[in-house]
Amino acid sequence: MSIGNLPEDGNSPEDDRLSIGRALQQARISAGLTVDEVSSSTRVRTPIVRGIEQDDFSRCGGDVYARGHIRVLARAVGLDPEPLIAQFDAEHGGRPAPTAPAPLFEAERIRPDPRRPNWTAAMVAAIVAVVGFVGFTLVRGGDGDGSTVADDPASPKPSASAPTNSAAPSKPATPNKPDPSDSAIAGVPADKVTVKLMAEGGQSWISAQDHNGRLLEEGVLREGDSKTFSDSRRIDLVLGNAGAIKLFVNGKEVKNVDTSGAVQRLSYTKGDPEAG
């Protein structure tokens, strides 16, 4: 076959390319994930995920939302989203035209006139100066009274014959040493939940989200690598190969993670780790 000629069956190379939905479905199956697990990790509703895998984008609510769903689903199953987005644009009329920026002179209009005096700042500076002067005067007056009391001859003085032990101030009580179990979380902030993942028994697909559902990380954690996530309320995890992951929550190692290699969905909050 010469260059530029079509194959004998008349199909172009583009005809053999997988559709967007078929590519996402095959990648999900290869990653060992179900539709419900992908829906949970991406926060894309299950009917929309099923529709996209059938190349039905009518449930997405428009091309802009469809592009976003394709991007999130591709990352969740380990695909590069950019070729799929380009394929979607080619099949649905291309990207929308960008919005033109506002003219530069609009921003220049609101610039303050540097020649106009700032009377507000001057008044605040004057008030601060007056308050500072009054405070300094009160402090000086308090120091004078204190020195008079210290030099009063009627004030009792320690006797020279008093025993040394009675004159010595009592030592403050030695603070209790922290419990060894408490030292495990001393290095993490108490007002947040901190989760650390370490791949020690192989590689694993991971996904992490904060309490608002915002995706913090997703992809493959290779053996020897580690990731740390923090949030003010909750961290939600999906582990594709939980047996390969060593998990630390709020500074403490979690021992009850399933080691069978199955997919695990976990949630952790502040304080002692508890599997969700």
C-alpha positions in Angstrom: 0.0 0.0 0.0 1.5 3.3 -1.0 1.7 6.3 1.3 -1.5 8.3 1.4 -3.7 5.5 0.3 -6.5 4.1 2.5 -6.4 0.4 3.6 -8.2 -2.1 1.4 -11.3 -2.1 3.6 -11.5 1.7 3.0 -11.3 2.6 6.7 -9.0 5.5 7.9 -6.8 5.1 11.0 -9.3 7.4 12.9 -12.0 4.7 12.4 -10.0 2.3 14.5 -9.6 4.8 17.4 -11.6 4.0 20.5 -14.5 6.3 21.4 -14.2 8.4 24.5 -16.6 6.3 26.5 -15.0 3.0 25.4 -11.5 4.3 26.3 -12.7 5.3 29.8 -14.5 2.0 30.3 -11.6 -0.1 29.4 -9.2 1.9 31.6 -11.6 1.6 34.5 -11.8 -2.2 34.1 -8.0 -2.4 33.8 -7.6 -0.4 37.1 -9.9 -2.9 38.9 -12.6 -0.2 39.7 -16.3 -0.4 39.5 -18.6 2.4 38.3 -19.8 3.0 41.8 -16.2 3.4 43.1 -15.3 5.8 40.3 -18.5 7.8 41.0 -17.6 7.9 44.8 -14.0 9.0 44.2 -14.9 11.7 41.5 -18.2 12.8 42.9 -19.7 12.4 39.5 -23.2 10.7 39.8 -23.4 7.1 38.7 -25.9 7.6 35.9 -23.6 10.3 34.3 -20.6 7.9 34.5 -22.6 5.1 32.9 -23.8 7.5 30.2 -20.3 8.8 29.4 -19.0 5.3 29.1 -21.8 4.8 26.5 -20.7 8.0 24.7 -24.0 9.7 25.9 -23.1 13.2 27.1 -26.7 14.4 27.4 -26.8 14.1 31.2 -23.7 16.3 31.6 -25.6 19.6 31.3 -23.6 21.0 28.4 -20.2 20.8 26.7 -18.4 22.7 29.4 -19.6 20.2 32.1 -18.9 17.3 29.8 -15.3 18.3 29.4 -14.9 18.6 33.1 -16.4 15.1 33.7 -14.2 13.6 31.0 -11.1 15.2 32.6 -12.0 13.9 36.2 -12.9 10.4 35.0 -9.8 10.1 32.9 -7.6 11.0 35.9 -9.4 8.6 38.2 -8.7 5.6 35.9 -5.1 6.6 35.1 -5.6 8.1 31.6 -4.2 11.3 30.2 -7.3 13.5 29.8 -5.9 15.9 27.1 -6.3 13.5 24.1 -9.8 12.7 25.2 -10.7 16.4 25.6 -9.3 17.1 22.1 -11.3 14.2 20.7 -14.4 15.5 22.3 -13.8 19.0 20.9 -13.3 17.6 17.4 -16.5 15.7 17.6 -18.6 18.5 19.2 -17.7 21.7 17.4 -14.5 22.7 19.3 -13.9 24.8 22.4 -15.9 27.9 23.1 -14.2 31.2 22.3 -12.4 32.8 25.2 -13.8 35.9 26.9 -12.1 39.1 25.9 -10.2 40.8 28.7 -11.4 44.2 30.0 -9.7 47.3 28.5 -6.6 48.5 30.4 -8.0 52.0 30.9 -10.8 50.6 33.0 -8.3 49.5 35.6 -6.4 52.7 35.4 -9.5 54.8 36.3 -9.7 53.4 39.8 -6.1 54.2 40.7 -6.0 56.8 43.6 -4.6 60.2 42.9 -1.1 60.2 44.6 -1.3 64.0 45.1 -4.3 63.9 47.3 -3.4 63.8 51.0 -4.6 60.9 53.0 -6.3 62.6 56.0 -7.5 59.3 57.4 -4.0 57.9 57.8 -2.9 61.2 59.4 -5.7 61.1 62.0 -5.0 57.5 62.9 -1.3 58.3 63.4 -2.2 61.2 65.7 -4.5 59.0 67.8 -1.8 56.4 68.1 0.8 59.0 69.2 -1.6 60.3 71.9 -2.4 56.9 73.2 1.3 55.9 73.3 2.2 59.1 75.2 -0.5 58.5 77.8 0.6 54.8 78.2 4.2 55.8 78.6 3.3 58.4 81.3 1.3 55.7 83.3 4.1 53.2 83.1 6.6 55.8 84.4 4.3 56.6 87.3 3.9 53.0 88.2 7.7 52.5 88.2 8.1 55.3 90.7 5.6 53.8 93.1 7.3 50.5 92.9 10.8 51.8 93.7 9.4 53.6 96.7 8.0 50.5 98.2 11.3 48.6 97.6 13.3 51.2 99.4 11.0 51.5 102.4 13.1 50.9 105.6 10.1 49.5 107.4 9.9 46.6 104.9 11.0 43.3 106.5 14.3 41.9 105.4 15.5 38.3 105.6 17.4 37.5 108.8 21.1 36.7 108.5 20.7 33.9 111.0 17.8 32.2 109.2 18.6 28.7 107.9 19.6 28.5 104.2 16.8 26.0 103.4 14.0 28.2 104.7 15.2 31.2 102.7 15.4 29.2 99.4 12.3 29.4 97.3 10.4 26.1 96.8 11.1 24.4 93.5 8.3 24.1 91.1 6.8 20.7 90.7 8.3 18.7 87.9 5.8 18.4 85.0 4.6 15.0 84.3 6.3 13.3 81.4 4.0 12.8 78.4 2.6 9.3 77.8 4.6 7.5 75.1 1.4 7.0 73.2 0.9 10.8 73.1 4.3 11.4 71.6 3.3 9.7 68.4 1.0 12.7 67.5 3.2 15.4 68.9 4.5 16.3 65.4 1.2 16.9 63.8 -1.2 19.9 64.4 -4.0 19.0 66.8 -6.6 21.1 64.9 -6.3 19.2 61.7 -6.4 15.7 60.3 -3.1 14.5 58.8 -2.8 11.4 56.7 0.4 9.9 55.3 0.5 7.1 52.8 3.7 5.0 52.1 3.9 2.4 49.4 6.1 -0.4 50.9 4.6 -3.7 49.5 4.3 -2.7 45.9 2.4 0.1 44.0 -1.2 1.1 44.5 -3.7 3.4 42.9 -4.8 6.1 45.4 -7.3 8.9 45.6 -7.6 11.6 48.4 -10.3 14.2 48.9 -10.9 16.9 51.6 -14.2 17.3 53.5 -15.6 19.5 50.7 -15.0 16.8 48.1 -12.1 18.6 46.5 -9.7 16.2 44.9 -6.3 16.4 46.6 -4.4 13.6 44.8 -5.2 10.7 42.5 -3.0 8.3 40.6 -0.5 5.5 41.1 1.7 5.6 44.3 4.8 3.7 43.3 6.8 1.5 45.8 9.1 3.6 48.0 7.1 6.8 47.4 4.9 8.6 50.0 2.2 11.2 50.1 0.9 13.4 53.0 -2.5 15.1 53.1 -4.0 17.5 55.6 -7.5 19.0 56.1 -9.3 20.9 58.9 -12.1 18.3 59.2 -11.8 15.0 57.2 -9.8 13.2 54.6 -11.5 10.6 52.3 -9.3 7.9 50.8 -9.7 5.2 48.1 -6.8 2.6 48.0 -6.7 0.3 45.0 -4.2 -2.1 46.6 -4.6 -1.4 50.3 -2.2 -4.3 51.2 0.8 -2.4 49.7 0.1 0.8 51.7 1.5 1.7 55.2 -0.9 4.2 56.6 -0.3 6.9 59.3 -3.2 9.0 60.6 -2.6 12.0 62.9 0.9 10.6 63.6 -0.2 7.1 64.5 0.2 4.0 62.3 -3.2 2.3 61.4 -2.9 -1.4 61.8 -6.4 -2.6 60.7 -6.1 -1.8 56.9 -7.1 -4.8 54.8 -4.0 -6.5 53.5 -5.8 -8.7 50.9 -5.0 -6.3 48.0 -8.7 -5.3 47.6 -10.0 -1.8 47.0 -10.5 0.1 50.3 -12.5 3.3 51.0 -11.5 5.0 54.3 -12.3 8.3 56.0 -10.4 9.9 58.9 -11.0 12.9 61.1 -9.1 14.7 63.9 -7.9 12.8 67.0 -7.2 9.1 67.2 -7.6 7.4 63.8 -10.8 5.4 63.2 -11.6 3.7 59.9 -14.7 5.1 58.1 
